[in-house]
Amino acid sequence: MKKYQKNLILALVCFLIVMVLNFFLPRLLPGNPIAYLTGFSEEDMTPAQVAYYRQVLHLDEPLFVQFGYYLRSLFDGTLGYSYKKEAPVSALIGQRLGYTLQITLPAVLLSTALGLLWGLHCGYKKGGVLDKLSTTFQIVVNTMPSFVIALVLMILFCFRQRWFPYTGLNSAGVSPGTAAYLWDRIRHLILPVLTLTIAAAPSRYLLMRNTVRQVTEEKYVLYAKERGLSDHKIKFGYILKNIAQPFITMVGMSVSTCIGGSLVIENIFSIGGMGRLLSDAVYTLDYPLMQGILFVTTAIMTVSIVVTDVICILIDPRVRLGGWQV
């Protein structure tokens, strides 16, 4: 349990460090936020206009004062005010977060199930033809960036076969609230979800396969085989029960991978989620919007890691007795 408490404290410390970096890193980007906001350079504006916008954006104040505004925006829940989109950052994120989750959550579930079942089978049947081919394929896919996978899928299923749309979340002219609207949304989500699933599944497969290969040499597994138990009983009744903790830990950590991947995939498929919002914020040097998006994504990642730790405590008695090893 002490190990868990240390991990919780470490997660909080890392989160605080990220909060600080979240403020300073956007300000290191080149460019002038006044020019992006107004469409004019400071040379084309009067001194009074420049002074006005610097005051509005708090650019005329020291960094530690700006940091105080940043902290206040976190505590009051607004996460700041987007001076380019002229709206509270929390409201903008609330409008877009649902679109990102529509891509991320199915991808996490599908990649987890695929990696679990496929890796469990190949690890148990180690050395076979399927094991060798699957492992080679997964290693190759694991080295491919998610945007490459997305482009390959778009070429195959959008431009050549024309099975799926390649931009947006819904087609024009489809009435919301109808069955046709729901089916149209699903068709738009298939390729983005499939892209993230393919990108995330190899790491889960490789972890499961390598762990199962080691466990199959344990005495309790060999004894179960000698007793004549079925492969299904051994895999799901003996092996899976004893390797659940490292796999759950891997799933929790990979949530951040899927979120990061979705930010890229959204721009490729022109989906108006957090990724597109972040791209707009970076392009226009909208500091409050950048800070808010990075804060929310960091919070989601931190919570997923903490929840994973709690689940490991609940399913593994050795963790509850203080024997957790990271």
Kinemage of the C-alpha trace (Angstrom):
@kinemage 1
@onewidth
@group {chain A} dominant
@subgroup {mainchain}
@vectorlist {calphas} color= white
{ca met a 1} P 0.000 0.000 0.000
{ca lys a 2} L 2.909 2.360 0.679
{ca lys a 3} L 4.066 1.827 -2.888
{ca tyr a 4} L 0.607 2.873 -4.086
{ca gln a 5} L 0.674 6.005 -1.927
{ca lys a 6} L 4.074 6.909 -3.338
{ca asn a 7} L 2.771 6.436 -6.867
{ca leu a 8} L -0.236 8.634 -6.112
{ca ile a 9} L 1.994 11.381 -4.731
{ca leu a 10} L 4.286 11.016 -7.746
{ca ala a 11} L 1.302 11.368 -10.095
{ca leu a 12} L 0.202 14.552 -8.331
{ca val a 13} L 3.722 15.999 -8.434
{ca cys a 14} L 4.016 15.218 -12.148
{ca phe a 15} L 0.622 16.815 -12.723
{ca leu a 16} L 1.721 19.996 -10.949
{ca ile a 17} L 4.922 20.119 -12.996
{ca val a 18} L 2.911 19.728 -16.190
{ca met a 19} L 0.617 22.557 -15.056
{ca val a 20} L 3.625 24.864 -14.774
{ca leu a 21} L 5.072 23.768 -18.127
{ca asn a 22} L 1.600 24.135 -19.587
{ca phe a 23} L 1.815 27.865 -18.899
{ca phe a 24} L 5.362 28.558 -20.049
{ca leu a 25} L 5.757 26.335 -23.137
{ca pro a 26} L 3.067 28.012 -25.296
{ca arg a 27} L 4.783 31.347 -24.704
{ca leu a 28} L 7.979 29.999 -26.239
{ca leu a 29} L 6.270 29.622 -29.617
{ca pro a 30} L 7.380 32.190 -32.212
{ca gly a 31} L 4.939 34.826 -33.369
{ca asn a 32} L 2.903 37.718 -32.050
{ca pro a 33} L -0.544 36.919 -30.590
{ca ile a 34} L -1.696 40.494 -31.263
{ca ala a 35} L -1.051 40.031 -34.984
{ca tyr a 36} L -3.008 36.768 -35.033
{ca leu a 37} L -5.874 38.325 -33.114
{ca thr a 38} L -6.224 41.497 -35.174
{ca gly a 39} L -4.822 40.403 -38.526
{ca phe a 40} L -2.374 43.331 -38.492
{ca ser a 41} L 1.233 43.609 -37.393
{ca glu a 42} L 2.127 46.072 -34.658
{ca glu a 43} L 3.827 48.270 -37.282
{ca asp a 44} L 0.442 48.755 -38.977
{ca met a 45} L -1.298 49.774 -35.742
{ca thr a 46} L -1.199 52.928 -33.689
{ca pro a 47} L 0.629 52.880 -30.337
{ca ala a 48} L -2.718 53.258 -28.590
{ca gln a 49} L -4.097 50.180 -30.335
{ca val a 50} L -1.002 48.136 -29.491
{ca ala a 51} L -1.192 49.221 -25.853
{ca tyr a 52} L -4.887 48.334 -25.721
{ca tyr a 53} L -4.408 44.788 -27.018
{ca arg a 54} L -1.367 44.201 -24.832
{ca gln a 55} L -3.486 45.183 -21.852
{ca val a 56} L -6.404 42.972 -22.934
{ca leu a 57} L -4.093 39.974 -23.393
{ca his a 58} L -2.117 40.803 -20.215
{ca leu a 59} L 1.064 40.877 -22.300
{ca asp a 60} L 2.169 44.107 -20.635
{ca glu a 61} L 2.349 42.411 -17.229
{ca pro a 62} L 5.186 40.279 -15.796
{ca leu a 63} L 5.076 36.517 -16.337
{ca phe a 64} L 4.412 35.768 -12.676
{ca val a 65} L 1.321 38.008 -12.808
{ca gln a 66} L 0.149 36.217 -15.957
{ca phe a 67} L 0.773 32.929 -14.163
{ca gly a 68} L -1.495 34.140 -11.369
{ca tyr a 69} L -4.276 34.773 -13.900
{ca tyr a 70} L -3.674 31.268 -15.233
{ca leu a 71} L -4.019 29.670 -11.792
{ca arg a 72} L -7.153 31.684 -11.061
{ca ser a 73} L -8.725 30.470 -14.303
{ca leu a 74} L -8.070 26.874 -13.231
{ca phe a 75} L -9.722 27.332 -9.853
{ca asp a 76} L -12.777 29.204 -11.126
{ca gly a 77} L -13.420 26.504 -13.735
{ca thr a 78} L -13.348 28.711 -16.830
{ca leu a 79} L -9.782 27.663 -17.774
{ca gly a 80} L -9.326 31.152 -19.164
{ca tyr a 81} L -10.916 33.128 -21.972
{ca ser a 82} L -10.096 32.472 -25.626
{ca tyr a 83} L -9.405 35.893 -27.074
{ca lys a 84} L -9.547 34.546 -30.652
{ca lys a 85} L -12.825 32.605 -30.384
{ca glu a 86} L -14.218 35.031 -27.769
{ca ala a 87} L -15.569 32.370 -25.410
{ca pro a 88} L -14.575 30.683 -22.130
{ca val a 89} L -12.093 27.892 -22.747
{ca ser a 90} L -14.109 25.435 -20.644
{ca ala a 91} L -17.141 25.982 -22.881
{ca leu a 92} L -15.107 25.430 -26.044
{ca ile a 93} L -13.563 22.249 -24.663
{ca gly a 94} L -16.963 21.020 -23.500
{ca gln a 95} L -18.269 21.358 -27.055
{ca arg a 96} L -15.361 19.420 -28.578
{ca leu a 97} L -14.407 16.837 -25.934
{ca gly a 98} L -17.345 14.582 -26.783
{ca tyr a 99} L -16.140 14.226 -30.383
{ca thr a 100} L -12.686 13.175 -29.199
{ca leu a 101} L -14.144 10.630 -26.779
{ca gln a 102} L -16.270 9.154 -29.570
{ca ile a 103} L -13.002 8.201 -31.248
{ca thr a 104} L -10.857 7.410 -28.217
{ca leu a 105} L -13.128 5.208 -26.087
{ca pro a 106} L -14.072 2.688 -28.813
{ca ala a 107} L -10.415 2.518 -29.884
{ca val a 108} L -9.269 1.765 -26.330
{ca leu a 109} L -11.877 -0.986 -25.916
{ca leu a 110} L -11.268 -2.583 -29.317
{ca ser a 111} L -7.467 -2.484 -29.117
{ca thr a 112} L -7.596 -3.901 -25.596
{ca ala a 113} L -9.849 -6.809 -26.590
{ca leu a 114} L -7.842 -7.498 -29.742
{ca gly a 115} L -4.466 -7.391 -28.024
{ca leu a 116} L -5.727 -9.460 -25.100
{ca leu a 117} L -7.273 -12.327 -27.063
{ca trp a 118} L -4.731 -12.407 -29.876
{ca gly a 119} L -1.727 -12.142 -27.577
{ca leu a 120} L -3.136 -14.733 -25.180
{ca his a 121} L -3.629 -17.257 -27.967
{ca cys a 122} L -0.265 -16.691 -29.678
{ca gly a 123} L 1.608 -16.666 -26.384
{ca tyr a 124} L 0.003 -19.948 -25.360
{ca lys a 125} L 0.739 -21.522 -28.766
{ca lys a 126} L 4.278 -20.134 -28.799
{ca gly a 127} L 6.543 -21.012 -31.686
{ca gly a 128} L 3.718 -21.818 -34.078
{ca val a 129} L 3.206 -20.384 -37.530
{ca leu a 130} L 0.441 -18.047 -36.348
{ca asp a 131} L 2.625 -16.823 -33.482
{ca lys a 132} L 5.554 -16.009 -35.772
{ca leu a 133} L 3.459 -14.326 -38.456
{ca ser a 134} L 1.384 -12.365 -35.943
{ca thr a 135} L 4.402 -11.154 -33.995
{ca thr a 136} L 6.204 -10.032 -37.156
{ca phe a 137} L 3.101 -8.208 -38.351
{ca gln a 138} L 2.532 -6.515 -34.992
{ca ile a 139} L 6.149 -5.376 -34.735
{ca val a 140} L 5.942 -3.804 -38.197
{ca val a 141} L 2.650 -2.049 -37.404
{ca asn a 142} L 4.006 -0.894 -34.042
{ca thr a 143} L 6.728 1.084 -35.834
{ca met a 144} L 4.246 2.919 -38.074
{ca pro a 145} L 3.032 6.391 -37.017
{ca ser a 146} L -0.719 6.700 -36.647
{ca phe a 147} L -0.964 9.266 -39.446
{ca val a 148} L 0.602 6.773 -41.886
{ca ile a 149} L -1.991 4.166 -40.916
{ca ala a 150} L -4.717 6.770 -41.396
{ca leu a 151} L -3.489 7.697 -44.872
{ca val a 152} L -3.264 4.037 -45.934
{ca leu a 153} L -6.829 3.380 -44.764
{ca met a 154} L -8.095 6.509 -46.512
{ca ile a 155} L -6.481 5.481 -49.799
{ca leu a 156} L -7.848 1.933 -49.598
{ca phe a 157} L -11.364 2.498 -48.275
{ca cys a 158} L -12.193 6.104 -49.198
{ca phe a 159} L -10.545 6.920 -52.501
{ca arg a 160} L -10.381 3.480 -54.130
{ca gln a 161} L -13.385 1.584 -52.766
{ca arg a 162} L -15.398 4.630 -51.610
{ca trp a 163} L -16.868 2.622 -48.744
{ca phe a 164} L -16.491 5.316 -46.099
{ca pro a 165} L -16.447 9.131 -45.987
{ca tyr a 166} L -13.087 10.645 -45.172
{ca thr a 167} L -13.936 14.006 -43.582
{ca gly a 168} L -16.151 15.275 -40.797
{ca leu a 169} L -18.601 13.475 -38.548
{ca asn a 170} L -21.809 13.745 -40.572
{ca ser a 171} L -22.864 14.284 -44.159
{ca ala a 172} L -24.700 17.414 -45.211
{ca gly a 173} L -28.457 17.156 -45.424
{ca val a 174} L -28.899 14.375 -42.849
{ca ser a 175} L -31.441 15.337 -40.178
{ca pro a 176} L -30.210 14.979 -36.561
{ca gly a 177} L -32.077 12.605 -34.286
{ca thr a 178} L -32.910 10.071 -36.993
{ca ala a 179} L -31.658 6.537 -37.593
{ca ala a 180} L -30.041 7.735 -40.814
{ca tyr a 181} L -28.133 10.383 -38.841
{ca leu a 182} L -26.860 7.760 -36.365
{ca trp a 183} L -25.753 5.413 -39.133
{ca asp a 184} L -24.063 8.285 -40.947
{ca arg a 185} L -22.155 9.203 -37.771
{ca ile a 186} L -21.030 5.579 -37.331
{ca arg a 187} L -19.767 5.444 -40.928
{ca his a 188} L -17.747 8.606 -40.361
{ca leu a 189} L -16.237 7.205 -37.146
{ca ile a 190} L -15.232 3.787 -38.481
{ca leu a 191} L -11.925 4.783 -40.084
{ca pro a 192} L -10.700 7.112 -37.287
{ca val a 193} L -11.518 4.453 -34.679
{ca leu a 194} L -9.939 1.736 -36.811
{ca thr a 195} L -6.798 3.847 -37.218
{ca leu a 196} L -6.357 4.297 -33.474
{ca thr a 197} L -7.185 0.634 -32.843
{ca ile a 198} L -4.545 -0.572 -35.293
{ca ala a 199} L -2.001 1.869 -33.852
{ca ala a 200} L -2.651 0.857 -30.221
{ca ala a 201} L -3.235 -2.910 -30.510
{ca pro a 202} L 0.379 -4.032 -31.202
{ca ser a 203} L 1.728 -2.841 -27.851
{ca arg a 204} L -1.031 -4.708 -26.020
{ca tyr a 205} L -0.498 -7.806 -28.146
{ca leu a 206} L 3.266 -7.864 -27.582
{ca leu a 207} L 2.890 -7.366 -23.830
{ca met a 208} L 0.282 -10.110 -23.544
{ca arg a 209} L 2.112 -12.537 -25.795
{ca asn a 210} L 5.488 -12.160 -24.039
{ca thr a 211} L 3.917 -12.374 -20.576
{ca val a 212} L 1.932 -15.494 -21.468
{ca arg a 213} L 5.048 -17.155 -22.911
{ca gln a 214} L 6.741 -16.764 -19.534
{ca val a 215} L 3.736 -17.904 -17.520
{ca thr a 216} L 3.268 -21.093 -19.557
{ca glu a 217} L 6.504 -22.388 -18.018
{ca glu a 218} L 5.182 -22.005 -14.468
{ca lys a 219} L 4.543 -25.172 -12.507
{ca tyr a 220} L 0.838 -24.536 -11.973
{ca val a 221} L 0.297 -24.264 -15.743
{ca leu a 222} L 2.287 -27.424 -16.440
{ca tyr a 223} L 0.330 -29.232 -13.725
{ca ala a 224} L -2.959 -28.070 -15.249
{ca lys a 225} L -1.875 -29.492 -18.609
{ca glu a 226} L -0.950 -32.806 -16.995
{ca arg a 227} L -4.406 -32.977 -15.452
{ca gly a 228} L -5.849 -32.833 -18.943
{ca leu a 229} L -7.638 -29.493 -18.619
{ca ser a 230} L -8.743 -27.849 -21.851
{ca asp a 231} L -6.702 -25.045 -23.389
{ca his a 232} L -9.627 -22.670 -22.857
{ca lys a 233} L -9.745 -23.490 -19.144
{ca ile a 234} L -5.995 -23.074 -18.740
{ca lys a 235} L -5.845 -19.773 -20.645
{ca phe a 236} L -8.807 -18.074 -19.015
{ca gly a 237} L -8.940 -19.862 -15.668
{ca tyr a 238} L -5.243 -19.973 -14.807
{ca ile a 239} L -3.037 -17.799 -17.020
{ca leu a 240} L -5.243 -14.750 -17.522
{ca lys a 241} L -6.052 -14.502 -13.831
{ca asn a 242} L -2.368 -14.275 -12.926
{ca ile a 243} L -1.295 -11.756 -15.559
{ca ala a 244} L -4.192 -9.329 -15.216
{ca gln a 245} L -2.232 -6.710 -13.266
{ca pro a 246} L 0.500 -5.898 -15.829
{ca phe a 247} L -2.047 -5.892 -18.632
{ca ile a 248} L -4.400 -3.511 -16.798
{ca thr a 249} L -1.447 -1.249 -16.051
{ca met a 250} L -0.574 -1.235 -19.733
{ca val a 251} L -4.150 -0.357 -20.693
{ca gly a 252} L -4.218 2.562 -18.257
{ca met a 253} L -0.954 3.922 -19.572
{ca ser a 254} L -2.033 3.517 -23.187
{ca val a 255} L -5.111 5.704 -22.694
{ca ser a 256} L -2.742 8.641 -22.996
{ca thr a 257} L -1.398 7.150 -26.230
{ca cys a 258} L -4.883 6.976 -27.724
{ca ile a 259} L -5.677 10.534 -26.647
{ca gly a 260} L -2.450 11.816 -28.158
{ca gly a 261} L -3.100 9.827 -31.316
{ca ser a 262} L -6.636 11.147 -31.605
{ca leu a 263} L -5.333 14.728 -31.626
{ca val a 264} L -3.428 13.868 -34.814
{ca ile a 265} L -6.139 11.701 -36.376
{ca glu a 266} L -8.764 14.427 -35.972
{ca asn a 267} L -6.786 16.762 -38.191
{ca ile a 268} L -6.373 14.102 -40.877
{ca phe a 269} L -10.071 13.211 -40.947
{ca ser a 270} L -11.220 16.828 -40.370
{ca ile a 271} L -13.064 16.006 -37.153
{ca gly a 272} L -13.841 19.014 -34.983
{ca gly a 273} L -12.624 17.578 -31.694
{ca met a 274} L -9.878 18.559 -29.293
{ca gly a 275} L -7.192 17.983 -31.916
{ca arg a 276} L -8.629 20.514 -34.329
{ca leu a 277} L -9.199 22.938 -31.472
{ca leu a 278} L -5.577 22.592 -30.366
{ca ser a 279} L -4.339 23.136 -33.920
{ca asp a 280} L -6.358 26.336 -34.168
{ca ala a 281} L -5.018 27.495 -30.797
{ca val a 282} L -1.396 26.866 -31.801
{ca tyr a 283} L -1.834 28.542 -35.188
{ca thr a 284} L -3.335 31.693 -33.644
{ca leu a 285} L -1.143 31.676 -30.509
{ca asp a 286} L -4.267 31.545 -28.353
{ca tyr a 287} L -2.452 30.979 -25.044
{ca pro a 288} L -5.515 30.411 -22.817
{ca leu a 289} L -6.996 27.880 -25.243
{ca met a 290} L -3.710 25.986 -25.559
{ca gln a 291} L -3.342 25.933 -21.777
{ca gly a 292} L -6.889 24.695 -21.262
{ca ile a 293} L -6.623 21.850 -23.774
{ca leu a 294} L -3.285 20.665 -22.413
{ca phe a 295} L -4.627 20.888 -18.859
{ca val a 296} L -7.698 18.759 -19.637
{ca thr a 297} L -5.757 16.107 -21.560
{ca thr a 298} L -3.156 15.916 -18.791
{ca ala a 299} L -5.906 15.564 -16.193
{ca ile a 300} L -7.509 12.709 -18.138
{ca met a 301} L -4.189 10.903 -18.456
{ca thr a 302} L -3.374 11.340 -14.759
{ca val a 303} L -6.800 10.116 -13.658
{ca ser a 304} L -6.527 7.055 -15.915
{ca ile a 305} L -3.190 6.125 -14.349
{ca val a 306} L -4.519 6.568 -10.796
{ca val a 307} L -7.654 4.536 -11.581
{ca thr a 308} L -5.442 1.800 -13.026
{ca asp a 309} L -3.457 1.685 -9.791
{ca val a 310} L -6.655 1.374 -7.756
{ca ile a 311} L -7.925 -1.468 -9.958
{ca cys a 312} L -4.625 -3.303 -9.512
{ca ile a 313} L -5.042 -3.018 -5.744
{ca leu a 314} L -8.563 -4.439 -5.910
{ca ile a 315} L -7.725 -7.438 -8.093
{ca asp a 316} L -4.341 -8.423 -6.630
{ca pro a 317} L -4.149 -9.326 -2.918
{ca arg a 318} L -0.368 -8.988 -3.007
{ca val a 319} L -0.790 -5.279 -3.736
{ca arg a 320} L -3.174 -4.823 -0.793
{ca leu a 321} L -0.638 -6.528 1.464
{ca gly a 322} L 2.048 -4.070 0.457
{ca gly a 323} L 3.882 -6.211 -2.052
{ca trp a 324} L 3.355 -4.096 -5.138
{ca gln a 325} L 6.345 -3.883 -7.394
{ca val a 326} L 6.280 -1.321 -10.169
